[in-house]
């Protein structure tokens, strides 16, 4: 229903005026006829007068695309007739309402809520829904009780065809609630959380698809999603797949066939821009999601119905819940993001998983009078920003601790030249925070890079790995920032253990082996008005696409991108950071034109086991399996499978768009599948596009689910 001025302005004005005249002349008469009708009133649907008002809305906002008669438009599909009813017939008007609220595409806020309901009445009138003496309500729960005819036949018509028998099992028939024990140790066939397990390994014990047969992977099914950036990996439980998409929609699909089981869509207030989601979560019979307007919500996983919602973020002050939830110890924990001075201060918030009541909040920016509160170079609390939580947390049941990573601050200027005898570490930016889910207490923290002047966040996944370090077995929190330097710290105490520099940066010159403190190349600090080469580009050698860990082989497999940046002075307030700098992407000085890098590191030795390089940057996370495989997605729209011993390419498929999600694998009725969501998004992908002018992905992101199986 996009408003495109195909009609002459005068013609459109005449048409609109004509509708208003008819409205004034007919509404009173229509109301009189309805009031004088003998017998009981009709079931609530809409009034004739309401449909007339809806016609005025239609002519103003919709006719230029859909046509003056609803089916003769040059630019949009009909809103009446067999094809339209085949899609919307037999369903409550709430489904059509959800579509109307996204129109016109150029400005979905142009039509008010009341006008949209009137428009719905007008469309219903032209699709054989009979008027009543009660106006149509905009309440979705009431609209669900009013249906359009099924197909091109009136409901209850003696001429309607007999119902078609559907011999299709209901996946929810044997669907089981997800237990806390299963989140800690998931069944092999399910994918129950962001990286499958609390430790964020991204590893599956399934081995039906393996090195010997992966070349026979073929498409099992696909399903189109609402267009746009789609980052959250799907979850799978007992043959049901749950998918979160742009626009605050969640869908449940049959994981074997791709059939839609239910859809939830959140109605956003005018002015709220739909935001990306990096994860959703399950516990019991509830599915948890963070919304674009700053709410945490729980849905009934079997029906998609809203169970509870709680506001935890301030959307008006640009606070977002893009990372998604971690569910542990009966709490649903969300990290929030802020965008700079004036935005809401990022925080980690825990809610009771059953009631949605807020249990605790903890700021990720150290407060005055608390540990680290004096680390901001004297900057007042209201001027501190950053330390956003961009990805979901991890959890270690044996220690009872949750682990969250934070980013840097964009307001770098006040920290560039701190006053004498003050600290400019800016806690808790670029840190790992170990938090007790019971009370929100920060048990320990480790700051990976203080006073980050290059936007090289350390806000990505914390992988919890059981291994020997400094003479004894322990659980280690392993993570890397954009600079592709991995730090390992003791998950119980925060003690620094080791670092691995993957060799794609030029800012850190040395790392203290005892403390992990990083020495900085001072010549690359901004502020002297000179052009500087920094590596990596602030889009990162690493970014939010998670690595995978194969515990049997002690193999960490990391998706990387090779590029640098020219960092140059920018006018005050116009740069990427407030220290007065901006940047432009460029190849590394030693570049051969290959920007994508998939690297497997043996954590026992700290040495690379193998490296695969290619022209297209890696844009998706990594999946490792017990079948000896590694799956990864790249900017050239490929999903590829590699031998985890050598990195040899074993299989590849070209998809309709690049992925910014992560591949998963699951099993239904004894058959293993590999799935990936596409619909690229984020700063990372857009930053690398200038380096690959020959690579053309769809301008309108073609979001979809792709699912593969072995075919003999």
VOGU-3710 file (C-alpha; in Angstrom, 3 decimals, decimal comma):
1> xxxxxxxxxx> 0,000/0,000/0,000  2,865/2,308/-0,757  1,925/5,866/-1,678  3,370/6,519/-5,145  2,019/9,515/-6,999  0,951/7,719/-10,163  -2,368/9,576/-10,317  -2,343/13,269/-11,055  -2,657/15,340/-7,923  -5,970/16,810/-9,025
11> xxxxxxxxxx> -7,448/13,416/-9,839  -6,444/12,074/-6,442  -7,938/15,103/-4,680  -11,224/14,728/-6,582  -11,390/11,030/-5,715  -10,694/11,763/-2,074  -13,277/14,570/-1,947  -15,849/12,305/-3,570  -15,388/9,709/-0,861  -15,777/12,336/1,878
21> xxxxxxxxxx> -19,013/13,574/0,298  -20,383/10,041/0,134  -19,346/9,479/3,713  -21,285/12,496/4,924  -24,349/11,623/2,842  -24,515/7,918/3,537  -23,289/7,350/7,086  -26,482/8,649/8,703  -28,709/6,672/6,336  -26,658/3,551/6,838
31> xxxxxxxxxx> -26,920/3,868/10,587  -30,722/4,354/10,347  -31,099/1,227/8,222  -29,084/-0,840/10,675  -30,997/0,458/13,690  -34,366/-0,249/12,081  -33,495/-3,799/11,046  -35,758/-6,259/12,804  -34,391/-9,262/14,676  -31,192/-9,635/16,649
41> xxxxxxxxxx> -28,105/-7,557/15,824  -25,458/-9,169/13,645  -22,231/-10,488/15,183  -19,681/-7,683/15,596  -17,737/-6,981/12,418  -17,820/-3,385/11,117  -20,346/-0,678/10,257  -21,078/0,736/6,814  -19,947/4,139/8,001  -16,658/2,728/9,218
51> xxxxxxxxxx> -16,059/1,098/5,822  -16,735/4,454/4,151  -14,115/6,094/6,329  -11,773/3,257/5,416  -12,386/3,941/1,726  -11,146/7,505/2,216  -7,979/6,144/3,850  -7,571/3,667/0,998  -7,859/6,282/-1,746  -5,325/8,506/-0,007
61> xxxxxxxxxx> -2,674/5,936/0,887  -3,242/2,740/-1,098  -5,021/3,264/-4,423  -1,967/4,420/-6,354  -0,373/0,977/-5,855  -3,307/-1,440/-5,416  -5,710/0,354/-7,779  -8,954/2,224/-7,225  -10,921/-1,050/-7,262  -8,520/-2,960/-4,990
71> xxxxxxxxxx> -7,509/-5,285/-7,823  -6,338/-3,090/-10,697  -3,173/-1,551/-9,291  0,053/-1,332/-11,269  2,466/-1,902/-8,405  0,939/-4,153/-5,750  -1,147/-7,336/-5,522  -4,978/-7,332/-5,312  -6,716/-6,901/-1,983  -9,765/-8,853/-3,087
81> xxxxxxxxxx> -10,470/-11,952/-5,153  -9,408/-15,582/-5,099  -5,653/-15,050/-4,718  -6,123/-12,632/-1,828  -8,624/-14,898/-0,061  -6,430/-17,926/-0,597  -3,843/-16,133/1,542  -6,026/-14,452/4,171  -9,345/-16,333/3,992  -10,426/-18,433/6,931
91> xxxxxxxxxx> -8,094/-16,513/9,238  -8,845/-13,823/11,767  -8,545/-10,223/10,667  -5,648/-9,815/13,107  -3,412/-11,428/10,476  -4,384/-8,825/7,886  -4,043/-6,095/10,499  -0,390/-7,047/11,084  0,300/-6,538/7,377  -1,562/-3,229/7,180
101> xxxxxxxxxx> 0,495/-1,853/10,055  3,658/-2,226/7,925  2,187/-0,050/5,141  2,959/2,089/3,269  6,534/0,713/3,252  8,087/4,150/2,933  6,324/5,407/6,081  4,379/2,835/8,152  3,450/5,570/10,629  1,516/7,588/8,026
111> xxxxxxxxxx> -1,720/5,717/8,817  -2,944/6,065/12,395  -4,211/3,093/14,384  -7,831/4,246/14,028  -7,464/4,845/10,287  -5,856/1,417/9,856  -8,856/-0,235/11,531  -11,217/1,715/9,243  -9,138/0,559/6,280  -9,477/-3,023/7,491
121> xxxxxxxxxx> -13,269/-2,578/7,578  -13,234/-1,321/3,968  -11,198/-4,321/2,797  -13,473/-6,700/4,723  -16,525/-5,128/3,047  -15,051/-5,852/-0,383  -14,406/-9,462/0,572  -17,965/-10,501/1,474  -17,830/-9,840/5,221  -21,315/-8,611/6,214
131> xxxxxxxxxx> -21,673/-5,329/8,108  -23,139/-5,145/11,604  -24,247/-2,417/13,982  -20,926/-2,576/15,875  -17,735/-0,968/14,659  -14,671/-3,084/14,125  -12,212/-2,888/17,006  -8,478/-2,509/16,534  -7,782/-4,928/19,404  -5,956/-7,908/17,825
141> xxxxxxxxxx> -7,632/-10,356/20,217  -11,087/-9,176/19,043  -10,054/-9,089/15,387  -9,057/-12,732/15,666  -12,768/-13,601/16,014  -13,690/-11,975/12,671  -12,723/-13,957/9,569  -12,609/-13,340/5,870  -14,291/-16,020/3,729  -12,270/-19,144/3,153
151> xxxxxxxxxx> -11,012/-18,966/-0,411  -13,615/-17,556/-2,804  -16,547/-19,177/-0,965  -18,642/-17,633/1,770  -18,283/-19,295/5,149  -21,146/-21,779/5,542  -22,102/-21,594/1,867  -23,845/-24,774/0,603  -21,735/-24,452/-2,529  -18,424/-24,524/-0,696
161> xxxxxxxxxx> -16,241/-27,564/-1,451  -15,939/-30,234/1,216  -12,992/-29,815/3,568  -9,747/-31,317/2,343  -8,430/-33,971/4,722  -4,967/-33,034/5,985  -2,880/-36,043/6,883  -0,112/-34,174/8,652  1,111/-34,960/12,150  1,178/-32,138/14,655
171> xxxxxxxxxx> 4,785/-31,706/15,913  3,457/-30,244/19,154  1,596/-33,479/19,963  4,728/-34,965/21,524  6,460/-31,673/22,342  8,011/-31,602/25,820  8,771/-28,638/28,059  12,472/-27,776/28,226  14,010/-28,498/31,625  16,865/-26,661/33,325
181> xxxxxxxxxx> 18,858/-29,901/33,270  18,428/-30,108/29,492  19,712/-26,568/29,006  22,871/-27,671/30,820  23,080/-30,947/28,868  20,822/-30,826/25,773  19,585/-33,918/23,959  21,747/-34,510/20,893  18,811/-34,040/18,516  17,843/-30,583/19,830
191> xxxxxxxxxx> 19,353/-27,106/19,582  17,996/-25,431/22,719  19,981/-22,203/23,048  22,023/-19,695/21,065  25,166/-21,877/20,811  23,314/-25,099/21,749  25,003/-25,358/25,170  25,592/-22,963/28,070  29,347/-23,044/27,364  28,855/-21,450/23,895
201> xxxxxxxxxx> 30,817/-24,182/22,084  28,600/-24,254/18,997  29,283/-28,007/18,818  26,848/-30,851/18,094  27,400/-34,539/18,947  25,363/-35,593/15,897  27,405/-37,599/13,378  24,927/-38,941/10,810  26,141/-36,206/8,450  29,894/-36,712/8,279
211> xxxxxxxxxx> 32,993/-36,372/6,139  32,016/-39,391/4,036  28,538/-38,228/3,002  28,469/-34,439/3,386  28,949/-34,025/-0,375  25,427/-35,465/-0,744  23,776/-32,649/1,206  20,732/-31,411/-0,682  17,956/-28,963/0,097  15,316/-30,488/2,376
221> xxxxxxxxxx> 13,129/-27,378/2,567  13,260/-23,595/2,699  10,969/-20,920/4,088  10,827/-17,204/3,336  11,020/-14,800/6,271  10,150/-11,103/6,515  12,822/-9,263/4,526  15,654/-7,736/6,534  18,566/-8,545/8,799  18,050/-11,893/10,530
231> xxxxxxxxxx> 20,794/-12,686/13,030  19,401/-15,016/15,705  20,042/-18,717/15,016  16,884/-20,836/15,165  16,138/-23,095/18,120  14,830/-26,652/17,720  12,941/-28,770/20,245  11,197/-32,097/19,489  10,906/-31,378/15,782  9,709/-27,760/16,158
241> xxxxxxxxxx> 11,898/-24,900/14,955  11,544/-21,415/16,467  12,734/-18,448/14,410  12,964/-14,758/15,359  12,910/-12,293/12,475  13,133/-8,572/11,858  10,031/-6,696/12,901  9,675/-8,462/16,255  8,093/-11,534/14,704  8,572/-15,082/15,977
251> xxxxxxxxxx> 7,522/-18,148/13,994  7,224/-21,807/14,909  7,902/-24,160/11,991  7,744/-27,888/11,510  11,478/-28,649/11,548  10,993/-31,616/9,220  8,845/-29,975/6,528  9,060/-26,207/7,012  5,309/-25,763/7,515  4,206/-22,786/9,613
261> xxxxxxxxxx> 2,710/-23,741/12,976  2,167/-20,278/14,482  3,398/-16,698/14,265  3,662/-13,979/16,886  4,082/-10,337/15,881  4,620/-7,465/18,271  2,873/-4,216/17,487  5,461/-1,431/17,843  4,525/2,117/18,717  5,021/4,796/16,042
271> xxxxxxxxxx> 8,602/6,010/16,036  10,102/2,698/17,253  12,368/1,223/14,611  12,429/-2,594/14,469  15,793/-3,803/15,727  17,881/-6,921/15,213  17,890/-9,878/17,601  20,904/-12,138/18,113  19,163/-14,814/20,155  15,993/-16,199/21,688
281> xxxxxxxxxx> 15,707/-18,693/24,562  13,560/-21,567/25,834  12,669/-22,860/29,296  9,672/-24,964/30,272  6,836/-24,137/27,876  7,984/-20,562/27,356  10,048/-18,833/24,696  11,809/-15,572/25,602  12,572/-12,579/23,404  13,755/-8,999/23,767
291> xxxxxxxxxx> 11,674/-6,513/21,787  12,584/-3,386/19,845  10,680/-1,212/22,319  12,735/-2,375/25,299  10,500/-5,118/26,710  11,282/-8,671/27,709  8,471/-11,010/26,701  7,572/-14,654/27,247  5,499/-16,542/24,684  3,726/-19,852/25,072
301> xxxxxxxxxx> 6,006/-22,035/22,939  3,102/-24,251/21,810  0,738/-21,469/20,719  2,725/-18,250/20,310  0,433/-16,453/22,751  1,916/-13,761/24,983  2,374/-14,992/28,570  3,979/-11,918/30,130  5,893/-8,800/29,201  8,053/-6,462/31,263
311> xxxxxxxxxx> 9,647/-3,211/30,246  13,338/-3,266/31,085  14,925/-0,873/28,570  14,365/2,761/27,613  13,730/2,722/23,864  13,220/6,503/23,849  16,853/6,860/24,993  18,120/4,387/22,381  18,519/1,437/24,750  18,207/-1,854/22,883
321> xxxxxxxxxx> 18,066/-5,562/23,721  19,835/-6,806/20,616  21,966/-9,488/22,278  19,110/-11,602/23,546  18,401/-13,655/26,658  20,358/-16,105/28,785  18,123/-18,381/30,892  19,718/-19,902/34,000  18,801/-20,568/37,663  15,202/-19,553/37,028
331> xxxxxxxxxx> 16,239/-16,133/35,680  16,010/-14,620/32,210  18,998/-12,294/31,845  19,271/-9,595/29,172  22,154/-7,264/28,451  21,255/-3,909/26,919  23,062/-1,556/24,563  23,459/2,206/24,474  24,769/4,408/21,681  26,609/7,233/23,422
341> xxxxxxxxxx> 26,236/10,218/25,701  22,550/10,960/26,215  21,512/7,362/25,630  20,474/5,066/28,456  23,330/3,495/30,412  23,703/-0,172/29,423  22,832/-2,745/32,043  22,248/-6,416/32,681  18,734/-7,166/33,912  17,359/-10,419/35,341
351> xxxxxxxxxx> 13,685/-11,357/35,438  11,883/-14,250/37,076  11,341/-16,735/34,255  7,785/-17,568/35,335  6,348/-14,189/36,331  8,498/-11,711/34,438  9,131/-9,703/37,598  12,493/-7,914/37,668  14,847/-9,611/40,127  17,872/-7,311/39,800
361> xxxxxxxxxx> 19,709/-4,828/37,608  23,424/-4,115/37,375  24,980/-1,262/35,399  27,879/-2,164/33,118  29,408/1,253/33,804  31,109/1,414/37,211  29,335/3,728/39,638  30,872/6,387/41,890  31,754/4,897/45,267  31,854/1,344/43,852
371> xxxxxxxxxx> 34,908/-0,590/42,627  36,060/0,943/39,347  33,964/4,067/39,829  37,079/6,248/39,785  38,384/4,804/36,481  36,695/7,316/34,166  39,208/10,197/34,301  36,823/12,241/36,432  33,972/12,131/33,909  30,629/12,604/35,726
381> xxxxxxxxxx> 28,223/9,671/35,775  25,708/11,281/33,415  28,429/11,700/30,774  29,682/8,093/30,843  28,618/5,790/28,038  29,405/2,498/26,367  30,039/-0,957/27,856  27,126/-2,281/25,815  26,245/-5,987/25,923  25,930/-7,048/22,287
391> xxxxxxxxxx> 25,720/-10,846/22,623  24,088/-13,379/24,981  25,858/-14,490/28,115  27,264/-17,929/28,952  26,698/-19,944/32,127  28,677/-22,515/34,120  26,324/-24,639/36,293  29,108/-26,089/38,427  30,199/-22,576/39,464  26,785/-20,951/39,396
401> xxxxxxxxxx> 28,128/-17,972/37,413  26,943/-16,190/34,269  29,476/-14,490/31,979  28,794/-11,382/29,910  31,070/-9,386/27,632  30,968/-5,612/27,164  32,018/-3,236/24,409  34,000/-0,007/24,412  32,782/3,577/24,668  32,162/5,747/21,615
411> xxxxxxxxxx> 32,825/8,869/23,691  36,587/8,372/23,541  37,557/12,041/23,473  37,415/12,740/27,238  39,544/9,623/27,870  42,253/10,406/25,313  44,228/12,806/27,518  43,125/12,177/31,127  44,125/14,568/33,917  47,257/13,667/35,841
421> xxxxxxxxxx> 46,905/11,075/38,591  43,591/9,766/37,282  42,680/6,438/35,705  41,139/6,303/32,235  40,551/2,535/32,176  36,781/3,200/31,915  35,407/0,157/33,712  33,588/-1,992/32,794  34,216/-1,382/29,092  35,836/-4,249/27,129
431> xxxxxxxxxx> 35,472/-6,587/30,098  34,291/-10,032/31,066  31,816/-9,809/33,969  31,125/-12,908/36,085  27,713/-12,450/37,702  25,771/-14,453/40,292  22,302/-14,972/38,707  20,702/-15,131/42,157  21,452/-11,537/43,096  23,252/-9,766/40,242
441> xxxxxxxxxx> 26,481/-9,385/42,200  29,621/-9,038/40,045  31,833/-11,776/41,504  34,830/-10,774/39,404  35,748/-8,899/36,266  38,641/-8,906/33,829  39,240/-5,917/31,556  40,798/-7,044/28,283  41,642/-3,612/26,849  41,306/-0,428/28,924
451> xxxxxxxxxx> 40,700/2,969/27,286  40,013/1,574/23,825  40,538/4,420/21,334  39,879/2,332/18,177  36,391/0,823/18,663  37,804/-2,699/19,098  35,079/-4,158/21,342  35,515/-7,302/23,435  31,795/-7,949/23,604  31,471/-11,343/21,932
461> xxxxxxxxxx> 30,847/-14,909/23,132  32,527/-16,260/26,249  33,372/-19,926/25,605  33,795/-21,991/28,758  36,438/-24,637/28,119  37,737/-27,349/30,459  41,507/-27,602/30,007  44,856/-27,513/31,770  46,454/-24,118/32,319  49,273/-23,086/34,657
471> xxxxxxxxxx> 49,646/-26,581/35,992  46,085/-27,667/36,713  42,722/-28,540/35,200  40,177/-25,751/35,349  37,282/-24,175/33,491  38,516/-21,240/31,443  36,518/-18,366/29,967  37,997/-17,858/26,510  37,125/-14,828/24,394  38,486/-12,482/21,735
481> xxxxxxxxxx> 37,772/-8,906/20,743  37,761/-7,379/17,290  41,583/-7,431/17,256  41,495/-11,273/17,203  43,522/-11,608/20,393  42,172/-14,449/22,545  42,405/-14,139/26,333  41,846/-17,039/28,718  40,891/-16,364/32,352  39,905/-18,721/35,157
491> xxxxxxxxxx> 36,104/-18,967/35,127  35,902/-19,229/38,914  38,261/-16,438/39,950  39,018/-14,284/36,899  42,753/-15,048/37,174  44,555/-14,272/33,905  45,983/-17,406/32,263  47,036/-16,826/28,639  46,612/-14,864/25,403  46,775/-15,906/21,752
501> xxxxxxxxxx> 47,327/-13,200/19,140  46,136/-14,440/15,731  48,372/-11,918/13,976  45,842/-9,613/12,333  46,411/-6,447/14,404  49,127/-3,799/14,842  47,905/-1,914/17,944  48,999/-4,231/20,793  52,774/-4,628/20,844  53,169/-6,944/23,851
511> xxxxxxxxxx> 51,106/-8,789/26,498  52,350/-9,304/30,045  52,367/-13,108/30,618  51,466/-12,714/34,285  48,725/-10,085/34,202  47,531/-9,980/30,603  48,107/-6,200/30,475  48,525/-5,077/26,877  51,178/-2,615/25,733  49,910/-0,213/23,074
521> xxxxxxxxxx> 51,661/1,271/20,046  51,400/4,898/21,154  52,048/6,170/17,623  48,616/4,812/16,633  46,738/6,853/19,219  44,496/9,486/17,623  44,643/13,191/18,274  47,811/14,390/16,512  46,106/15,185/13,190  48,024/12,520/11,248
531> xxxxxxxxxx> 46,773/9,766/8,955  47,421/6,335/10,490  47,151/2,730/9,346  45,370/0,602/11,976  44,722/-3,119/11,806  42,164/-4,493/11,950  39,460/-2,207/10,596  36,962/-1,349/13,383  34,543/-3,834/11,795  36,945/-6,316/13,314
541> xxxxxxxxxx> 39,078/-9,261/12,395  36,607/-10,862/14,815  33,051/-9,694/15,272  29,802/-10,996/16,744  29,754/-14,136/14,535  30,718/-16,782/17,101  33,542/-19,304/16,895  33,013/-23,026/17,537  34,926/-25,393/19,803  35,335/-29,149/19,279
551> xxxxxxxxxx> 36,208/-30,526/22,746  37,318/-33,926/21,431  40,021/-32,304/19,309  40,636/-29,220/21,522  40,014/-27,266/18,339  38,820/-23,651/18,345  37,533/-22,680/14,864  37,303/-18,927/14,324  35,643/-16,910/11,512  37,933/-14,010/10,615
561> xxxxxxxxxx> 38,255/-11,134/8,158  41,526/-9,583/6,993  41,429/-5,819/6,477  42,822/-2,606/7,906  41,731/1,017/8,012  43,088/4,449/7,276  42,347/6,395/10,458  42,117/10,089/9,712  41,193/13,279/11,579  37,560/14,342/11,464
571> xxxxxxxxxx> 35,865/17,623/12,427  34,670/17,822/16,009  31,404/15,897/16,330  31,560/14,524/12,797  33,848/11,550/13,277  33,155/7,949/14,158  34,573/8,543/17,659  34,619/11,707/19,732  38,418/11,763/19,841  38,069/13,347/16,401
581> xxxxxxxxxx> 38,739/10,426/14,090  37,006/8,472/11,398  38,212/5,699/9,134  38,029/4,146/5,693  38,540/0,471/4,981  41,585/-0,725/3,040  43,375/-4,027/2,407  46,227/-5,108/4,638  49,628/-3,986/3,305  50,467/-7,627/2,507
591> xxxxxxxxxx> 47,012/-8,435/1,072  46,618/-10,806/-1,866  42,932/-9,911/-2,285  41,664/-12,633/0,037  39,732/-11,172/2,976  38,019/-14,236/4,430  39,870/-16,473/6,889  38,680/-19,572/8,754  41,296/-20,630/11,288  41,416/-23,705/13,522
601> xxxxxxxxxx> 43,584/-23,341/16,641  44,727/-26,221/18,828  44,242/-24,854/22,343  46,602/-27,461/23,803  49,503/-26,046/21,803  48,240/-22,555/21,038  49,201/-23,152/17,386  47,047/-23,052/14,237  45,983/-26,534/13,106  44,902/-25,258/9,688
611> xxxxxxxxxx> 43,852/-22,074/7,941  41,497/-21,561/5,000  41,636/-18,252/3,148  39,247/-16,963/0,494  38,202/-13,702/-1,104  34,793/-13,355/0,599  34,868/-12,396/4,314  33,262/-14,777/6,811  29,922/-13,261/7,849  28,259/-16,130/9,769
621> xxxxxxxxxx> 29,155/-18,038/12,904  30,742/-21,487/12,894  29,237/-24,919/13,621  31,390/-27,934/14,524  30,039/-31,501/14,696  31,094/-34,948/15,876  30,856/-35,997/12,231  34,233/-34,339/11,687  32,762/-31,278/10,021  32,961/-27,507/10,295
631> xxxxxxxxxx> 30,224/-25,361/8,715  30,682/-21,640/8,010  28,939/-18,951/5,953  30,475/-16,148/3,918  29,632/-12,864/2,235  29,367/-14,479/-1,215  26,115/-16,180/-0,097  27,784/-19,526/0,536  27,317/-22,105/3,253  30,340/-24,415/3,213
641> xxxxxxxxxx> 31,453/-27,575/5,009  35,093/-28,365/5,812  37,038/-31,368/7,122  37,880/-30,518/10,744  41,270/-32,320/10,460  42,636/-30,384/7,490  40,255/-27,556/6,560  39,622/-29,172/3,169  36,425/-27,913/1,496  33,982/-30,837/1,241
651> xxxxxxxxxx> 30,690/-29,169/0,221  29,264/-25,748/-0,575  25,859/-24,311/-1,502  24,959/-20,864/-2,857  21,994/-19,274/-1,080  19,750/-16,308/-1,886  21,564/-13,897/0,458  24,532/-13,818/2,783  24,050/-14,927/6,368  24,808/-12,990/9,536
661> xxxxxxxxxx> 23,421/-15,787/11,701  25,043/-19,134/12,590  24,421/-22,616/11,180  22,861/-25,226/13,462  22,183/-28,939/13,192  19,401/-31,079/14,658  17,632/-34,391/14,165  13,967/-35,313/13,652  12,775/-38,938/13,574  16,358/-40,138/13,344
671> xxxxxxxxxx> 17,306/-37,903/10,417  19,912/-35,150/10,775  19,512/-31,703/9,196  21,717/-28,600/8,871  19,980/-25,216/8,926  21,034/-21,621/8,329  19,125/-18,340/8,337  20,078/-15,724/5,743  19,391/-11,998/5,697  22,696/-10,203/6,193
681> xxxxxxxxxx> 23,001/-7,337/8,613  25,184/-5,210/10,770  28,154/-2,900/10,569  30,466/-5,817/9,804  29,002/-6,806/6,422  28,460/-3,262/5,174  32,019/-2,277/6,074  33,614/-4,929/3,871  31,479/-4,336/0,764  33,827/-1,691/-0,758
691> xxxxxxxxxx> 36,623/-4,280/-0,927  34,572/-6,612/-3,138  33,011/-4,493/-5,907  32,287/-7,599/-7,980  30,128/-9,150/-5,259  26,452/-8,232/-5,544  23,978/-9,354/-2,905  20,262/-8,486/-3,033  19,546/-4,836/-2,283  16,498/-5,909/-0,277
701> xxxxxxxxxx> 17,775/-8,543/2,073  16,197/-11,860/1,217  15,680/-13,397/4,628  14,930/-17,128/4,638  15,539/-20,439/6,386  17,568/-22,997/4,414  17,576/-26,605/5,643  19,704/-29,408/4,178  19,761/-33,206/4,498  21,792/-36,026/2,952
711> xx> 20,124/-37,516/-0,117  21,462/-40,800/-1,426
//
